[in-house]
Amino acid sequence: MKLLLIRHAEPDYACDGLTERGKIEAALLAERLSALPPAEGYYCSPLGRAKATAAPTMERLGRPLTVLPWLAEFRGNITDPETGRLRIPWDLKPAWWQNDPAYYLKDDWYRTPLMNSGTVSVEAIYRETTTGLDELLARHGYARQGGLYRCAHNREGQLVVFAHMALLLTLVGHLTGLSPFLLWHGCCLPPSSVTTLVTEERTPGLVSFRCFQMGDTSHLYAAGRQPSRMAMFQEVFTGTDSTDTP
């Protein structure tokens, strides 16, 4: 079984939609996905930018799209130690966390004082997200058992999920046993990119997931387009960091 995790195309956050560039990315993504065998299920975040990304693909395929509330962007928050304002718990400055070993552990990263400084529990949203994923996989015959999945009829199908970068990296962490905090800060999923995880069944009926591709944007390069850098900071400091602004 393959699990295709797709980040929404370049967003227009002001209207929770897509930029003109994002609309082109979504159309090119649809060409790529519609050439694949039909998936067992297509799932989407309830947010507009994810649904707008999925729309061209679903129109081509004529298949139903199931919206799952827990696929909305990772909604836990923290208090910024420099500004005192509430903010997202990812894209943090490296000096805030790299010397704390808890962030490197999959069961401890959400227990730090910083991760518990907001108004919406980071741990609660993490639990909601991972439980949602396990329930979804169980509906397709993959039941969580420790860090593995029990499956009586593993097969070469696929599931497709349209969502958001931090949320999708949280899913990758849960499936591979890694701290999602490290994935949030060490990996980038460009807009419209495809991350593919594949089951490995080395013991009959018991499978694990391995990341086969992460953040793949070959559908853009094939059309002569560069991927958007929205999700990354500047390579060379220019005097203002985006985390310094409201």
Helices and strands as residue ranges (DSSP letters): E 2-7, E 11-12, E 17-18, H 20-34, E 41-44, H 48-61, E 66-67, G 69-71, E 78-79, E 86-87, G 94-96, G 101-104, G 109-111, G 114-116, H 122-139, E 143-145, E 148-150, E 158-163, H 165-176, H 180-186, E 194-203, E 206-216, H 218-221, G 242-244
